[in-house]
Amino acid sequence: GIRLREPLQAEEYLVEEFDLHVGDFCVVETATGTALGEVRRPKRPLPESKRDRLFRKVIRKATTSEANDWRERRERERRAVVTCQERARQKNLHLKVVDVDIQPDGRRVTVLFNAEDRVDFRELVRDLAREFRARIEMRQIGARDTTKVMDGIGPCGRQLCCSSWLRKFEPISVKMAKTQDMPLTDNRLLGNCGRLKCCLLYEFSTYEQLRAYLPRVGKACQAECGGGGCMQGVVKSIRVLKQTVVVGFQDGTEAEVPLDLVTWEGRPHIKPL
């Protein structure tokens, strides 16, 4: 895996003739030509599942001079983030500078920023153009993209999915949390970005499939309980992963009953997964 810039994810490239190690620099193909990148993951065999994919290639190893230039430019970009934030603060602009990308020739500077409202940054652009003697492009990004660029550790103890492997953001809804029986008022549903966690999507389809076999809460049903035969009752709650139903009976008692021992009107004739 090779990373072209620090906030970006490491992408996979095809290596044919070079022996590259983590920390090495190399020149790779890009959509617009070539670029310098740093090796972040070691070389590994190409899995069968990916043999049909088209990968851009590693062209050559970078020279010592090119590697030093890459490090120096990245250091200039870190300093530029501080400079841009100071200039924005001086002009009372309510925005957060997330990252700065300086082109190798220094003629173009892209400033990534996050702001809750629309910002008139025309004066800021003029000041930054004089400061960097370059064309300035201001690019506003949302909360999720901001967190992706800044990186971090999630509550699971691992690097954020969006910063490590997630390629695109999918819409996440409260329905996904509700389907998985999660408390909707729990702040733990929110990620580092303050939005609903992307990982709510990962098991959502499984829960939907398993829920399809279960009755709705409040549904009248019959349950086989021990030697008592079938007893009439009402569904009080369901256990999706266990595929069991908590049934309330007419005598006021409740019992957790396996799905195979519960029948109700309109039950789908499908076996659970």
Buried (B, 14 or more C-beta within 10 A) or exposed (E): BBBBBEBBBBBBBEBEEEEBEEEBBBBBBEEEEEBBBBBEEEBEEEEEEEEEEEEBEBBEBBEEEBBEBBEEBEEBBEEBBEBBBEBBEEBEBEBEBBBBBBEEEEEBBBBBBBBEEEBEBEEBBEBBEEBBEBEBEBEBBEBBBBBBBBBEEBEEEEEBBBBEEBEEBEEBEEEBBEBBEBEEEEEEBEBBBEBBBBBBBEBBEBBBEBBEBBBEEEBEBBBBBEEEEEBEBBBBEBBBEEBBBBBBBEEEEEBBBEBEBBEBEEBEEEEEE
